[in-house]
Amino acid sequence: MTVDVYYRPHNSRIRENQFFKALMGCYSQAVHHAENYPIPDGLFKNPVSRDQLARCLENDSHLPVNARQRSLEALQSCPADIFVMGEHGNISVDMVIVDSNGPTFIEFHEKQHRRLSDNRPRMVYDQQGRGCEVPRALQRLVRDVWRCLYLKPYSVVWWDWFETHGQHFELQEGNDYFEFALDGRFNFKDFLEKNF
């Protein structure tokens, strides 16, 4: 059985590269493609609900309070249905394993996914593809939520979980969402559970 692993390495992402090496150790016969796996275009038609995302932020107790408040304020200018891509744009997944069962999507998350602290302007979109400027932290959050909702099978591996438990890493079988996170820390499964 042929296994292909899509991962575009970044020199500055040391922990992510370490995780990739561990992942390749689990798939010793895999062929590495140093490029992003193309996400099917049809998936981009699926929105993230502004109101549901706002409820998630309001009910969260792990993200920084000020950052949550800034994100809630920025959400007020967003359309009711938020799209991750307009006519031109790009969204990718850190790593994708493709075998006879199809693709398995994997994101390796570091601190910035818990901080919501990057305020550089970026875009999210309405249904017609018109851009809405938001802080980069909110754009990242919208994209993370979108991946959790629509990419299957999909796994998130948090850097602090990997540093603690990485030697025992094994992807879960199935066509669902799984998250490798430390207890008591922010994770998307808990963040989304009651509101999506």
N, C-alpha and C positions, 0 to 999 in steps of 0.2 A: 504494500500500500504506500503510495506516494503522499508525503506530507510537505506542504509548502508553508513557510513562515514569512510573512511580510512585515518588515520593520525597517524604517528609515532611520539609521543611527544619527544621533546628534552628539557632537563632542562635549558639549557643555552639560549634558544630562548624565552625570556619572552614575547615579543610583539606577536610573532607567536602563542604562547599558549593562549594569551588573544583573539586573533582573532578566534582561534579554539573554545573557549568558546562561543563567540558571534555567530559563525556559528552554533554551536550545539543548541543555543537558538532559532534559526530559524527552526530547525528540532528536536523538543523536543521528538519525538517518534523514532528518528534514533538510529541505533545500531552502536556503535563506535568499529572499529577494529584498534588496536594499531600496525598497520603494514602498509607498503607501498602497494599500489595497483599495481598489475602487469601490466605494459604497454605491449600491444600486440607487439610481436617480429617484425611483418611486418613493423611497423612504423619506426624501426631503419634503414631500407633500404633507407630512405629519407634523402638526404644531405642538407647542407646549402652551398650556393654558396659563395666561397671566394670573388669573384669580387663584387657581390651584397652587401655583408657585408662590404667590403671596401668602397663602395660608400655610404652606410649608415653612416659609421664613418666619412667620409670626409664631408658629408653634415650636420652632427649633430652640434647643437650649445649649447647643454646642458651638455654633458659629459665633464669632465676636459680635457683641451687641451693636456697636456703632456701625460695623460693616453690614449687618443685617438691615439696620435702619436706612443706610444709604442705598442698599439694593431695593428695599421697599419703595423708597422715594423715586428711584429711577424707573421702577416698574410702572408707576403711574402714567408715564408718557408712552408706554408700550401699547401695541394693539392687544385686543383680547386674546387672539391667537397669535403666538409668537413663532416665527419660522427661523430656522438656523441659517438658512441660505437664501440669498436673493438670486437674481439672474446670473450674476457672476460671483464666484466665491469658492471657498474650499473648506471642507470639514473632513477630518481624518480620524483614524483610530490608531493608537500607538502601535499595536501588534495585532495581526490576524493570522490564525492558524487555519489552513485549508486542508481538509482531508476528504475521504469519500463521503462523509456526512455533510460537507459544505463548510462554510466559514464559521469560526469561533472568534469573536471580537474581544480584545483585552485592552484595558487602559491601566497604565501605571500612574497612580496619583501621588504627587508630592504635596508639600505644605500649602502651596498657593491655592489648591482646591478647597482648603479649609479656611483660608484667611479672608477671602473676598476683599483684598486690599489693593488691587491694581486698578487705578482710576483713569488710565489712558483711554481715550474715546475709541469705541469699536461699534460695529453695527449688528443689530438683529433686524428682522424683516416682518412686514405684514403679508397677507395672502397674495397681494398683487406684486410683491417683490420690492416694495418701497422700503428704504432703510430707515431705521430709528436708532439714533445714537445713544449708546449706554456706556457705562464704565466697563472696561475689559473684564473685571471680576464678575459682573452680571452676565456678560456674554458667555464667559466660561461656564458659569453655573447653568445657564439655559442649555448650552451644548451638552454638559454633563448629564442633565436631566433628560434631554432628548435621547442621548445614547442609552440611558437606563430604560427608557420607555419603549424604544423602537428597535434596537439592535438585539437580536437573539440568535444563538446563545451569546451572552455577554458577561464578562467578569471584570470587576475592578479590584486591583491589588494596590493597597496603600503602602507607601514606603516604610512606615513604622512597623506595620505587620510583617513585611518582607524582611526587615532587619532583625526581627525577633524570631520569626517562624519560617523564613525562606528556605531553609534546608529541607523542609517537609512540604514544599509546594507541590500541589497536584491539582490540575484543573478538574472541576466537577463535570460529570457527564450530564447531558440533558439539554433541553432547548429552552433555557430560562436565563435568569439573571442571578449571579452569585457575586458576593463581595467578601474579600479577604481584609478584614478590619479588626483592630484591637477593640475589646470591650470598653465601653465608656467613652469612646471617641466618636466624633462625627463620622457618619457613613450615610450613603445615599439610600440604602434600604430602609433605615429608620426614618430618614428625612422625608421620604416619599410615601411611606406606608399608609398613613391615614388620610392623605389628601389627593392621591392619584389613583 
